[in-house]
Amino acid sequence: MTQTIGILGGTGPAGRGLAVRLATAGYNVVLGSRDAQRAEDTASGLAARGSGVISGGTNEQAAAGDVVIVATPWDSAVATVKDVKATLTGKVVISMVNALVKQGRELVPLFPPRGSMAAELQAVVPDAHVTGAYHHLPAADMENLDSGIEADVVVVGDNAEARRVTAEITNAMTGLRAVEAGSLALAGAVESFTAVCISINIRHKAHTYVRLAGLPS
């Protein structure tokens, strides 16, 4: 049976890019939003090329997916996850949330009390299996299936099976390779490096992404 992946806060650029690649890989995707109509309108405008179907709905409907991705802005992520906490019990929840603020022409990282946004979300849903992934991907290149992106996705999490599921989903998407790094303790370093990536993009008017050399094929 085809898996359904819900994306909380899925109407933004990051959520749209993932939805297109996931549906092209054969997953059904539910874009969640506080505004269900906005989610439905966003879903209808996305052009995937595979067998997966992209639909829009509420965050509650997205949280009902087999796997759930959190793509909300950092300052609403905890509240959004808390609202659907009961639905996430036992599920793999993938956080792509970065706590960043703009200073001049740069973005700089904020460090939440538990060290990362992934850890903050794990504390909210202790009965779910939170992983971190997709932090360093350029949204525009993700949504454009002809962009030629060849990016590595660093995956962190305390639960080995949840990391495996996250990696499997990632590797199914064209142009992405999952690289398991380790536990959720590394999430702060992974999230904060996003500030470097985006600041480079701003300075050089580019769409950069991470590629790790030296790994065994």
C-alpha atoms as one frame of an Amber mdcrd trajectory, in Angstrom:
protein
   0.000   0.000   0.000   1.290   3.467  -0.868   2.437   5.397   2.174   0.909
   8.769   2.946   3.215  11.496   4.185   1.733  14.531   5.913   3.535  17.873
   5.915   2.580  20.244   8.747   2.845  23.797   7.480   3.264  22.386   4.011
   2.175  25.395   1.947   5.512  27.221   2.202   8.399  26.831  -0.266  10.094
  24.038   1.700   6.904  22.026   2.030   6.010  22.469  -1.628   9.416  21.292
  -2.792   9.265  18.168  -0.675   5.685  17.444  -1.755   6.590  17.496  -5.443
   9.550  15.160  -5.000   7.693  12.819  -2.650   4.731  12.491  -5.001   7.073
  11.925  -7.928   8.632   9.112  -5.872   5.183   7.533  -5.474   4.110   8.750
  -2.037   0.729  10.323  -1.414   1.198  13.695   0.275  -1.140  15.784   2.415
  -0.170  19.440   2.740  -1.360  20.693   6.115  -2.165  24.271   7.054  -4.201
  26.260   9.557  -6.103  27.378   6.434  -7.375  24.259   4.682  -8.459  26.194
   1.590  -4.989  27.640   1.182  -3.555  24.122   1.433  -5.984  22.809  -1.186
  -5.147  25.685  -3.537  -1.408  25.130  -3.062  -1.726  21.381  -3.676  -3.693
  21.903  -6.891  -0.913  24.104  -8.260   1.895  21.584  -7.792   3.052  19.450
 -10.699   4.504  16.086  -9.708   5.440  13.477 -12.313   4.943  10.216 -10.444
   2.056   8.141  -9.187   1.694   9.947  -5.878  -1.191  12.332  -5.218  -0.795
  15.708  -3.498  -3.814  16.966  -1.566  -4.381  19.808   0.875  -6.132  19.966
   4.208  -5.762  20.933   7.842  -2.701  20.227   9.945  -4.832  17.629  11.742
  -5.404  15.816   8.444  -1.692  15.987   7.606  -0.831  14.592  11.051  -2.855
  11.481  10.199  -0.229  10.444   7.623   1.923   7.355   8.098   4.969   9.631
   8.445   4.763  13.332   9.293   7.160  16.127   8.323   7.208  19.408  10.256
   7.852  22.297   7.845   6.374  25.198   9.817   8.261  28.387  10.703  10.370
  27.801  13.805   8.330  30.072  16.044   5.091  28.171  15.445   6.467  24.621
  15.261   6.027  23.690  18.920   2.453  24.996  19.085   1.519  23.280  15.813
   2.889  19.915  16.933   1.301  20.263  20.361  -2.108  20.735  18.724  -1.838
  17.342  16.959   0.174  15.550  19.635  -2.269  12.679  20.132  -2.269  11.841
  16.410   1.534  11.582  16.286   1.932   8.869  18.923   4.225   6.102  17.707
   4.952   7.781  14.367   8.148   8.928  12.709   8.084  12.735  12.814  10.711
  14.435  10.646  11.683  17.954  11.701  13.128  20.253   9.049  12.683  23.291
  11.288  15.527  25.783  11.689  15.497  28.577  14.283  17.042  31.461  12.330
  16.813  35.256  12.408  18.045  37.794   9.890  20.771  40.254  10.835  21.701
  42.554   7.997  22.378  40.437   4.908  22.962  37.292   6.932  20.891  34.748
   8.798  22.127  33.674  12.206  21.013  30.692  14.278  19.097  30.774  17.531
  19.628  27.980  20.039  16.458  26.741  21.752  16.651  25.683  25.419  17.047
  21.995  24.507  19.712  22.759  21.901  17.692  22.231  18.725  14.190  22.503
  17.329  14.142  18.743  16.798  14.766  18.218  20.510  12.061  20.760  21.359
   9.571  18.817  19.240  10.641  15.486  20.738   9.890  16.906  24.173   6.396
  17.888  23.021   5.677  14.430  21.544   7.719  12.004  23.680   5.782   9.016
  22.293   6.745   9.841  18.686  10.138   9.174  17.062  11.564  12.525  15.970
  14.319  12.747  13.389  15.926  15.772  11.776  16.417  16.066   7.999  16.029
  18.320   4.910  17.501  21.417   6.565  19.976  22.416   3.846  17.899  21.979
   0.700  17.161  24.961  -1.603  13.372  25.056  -1.842  13.217  26.428  -5.381
  15.463  23.665  -6.724  13.441  21.042  -4.888  10.170  22.172  -6.451  11.765
  22.389  -9.910  12.182  18.765 -10.980  14.505  19.856 -13.789  16.941  21.703
 -11.494  19.463  18.853 -11.479  19.944  19.008  -7.730  22.249  16.303  -6.320
  22.163  16.935  -2.575  23.037  15.014   0.559  20.527  15.068   3.424  21.969
  14.711   6.905  19.677  12.560   9.065  19.789  12.581  12.871  17.628  10.897
  15.484  17.752   8.774  18.606  15.688   5.897  17.205  17.541   3.734  14.676
  14.373   2.554  12.932  13.120   6.125  12.598  16.434   7.122  11.030  16.138
   4.177   8.640  12.605   5.194   7.619  13.719   8.802   7.109  16.660   7.661
   4.995  14.455   5.352   2.917  12.012   8.161   2.140  14.884  10.511   1.332
  16.636   8.092  -1.011  13.384   7.546  -2.909  13.380  11.201  -3.990  15.252
  12.067  -7.181  18.439  14.028  -6.518  18.703  13.284  -2.788  20.971  10.960
  -0.814  20.456  10.327   2.898  23.510  10.352   5.158  22.842   9.099   8.677
  24.931  11.136  11.118  23.832   9.946  14.552  21.668  10.926  17.498  19.377
  13.887  18.075  22.211  15.502  20.056  23.687  16.505  16.670  20.528  18.298
  15.540  21.627  21.699  16.854  24.786  21.646  14.731  22.859  20.497  11.657
  20.131  23.120  12.060  22.503  26.002  12.730  24.566  25.240   9.614  21.481
  26.182   7.604  22.260  29.798   8.483  25.608  29.421   6.711  23.986  27.904
   3.615  21.337  30.617   3.321  23.805  33.436   4.001  26.031  32.103   1.206
  23.004  32.019  -1.096  22.120  35.608  -0.253  25.674  36.859  -0.730  26.300
  35.000  -3.996  22.736  34.980  -5.369  22.898  31.188  -5.599  21.012  28.019
  -4.663  23.685  25.991  -2.860  23.263  22.636  -1.156  25.374  20.161   0.789
  27.314  17.329  -0.852  29.619  15.199   1.294  32.687  13.770  -0.441  34.578
  10.653   0.609  31.620   8.458   1.572  31.594   4.854   0.307  29.308   4.402
  -2.659
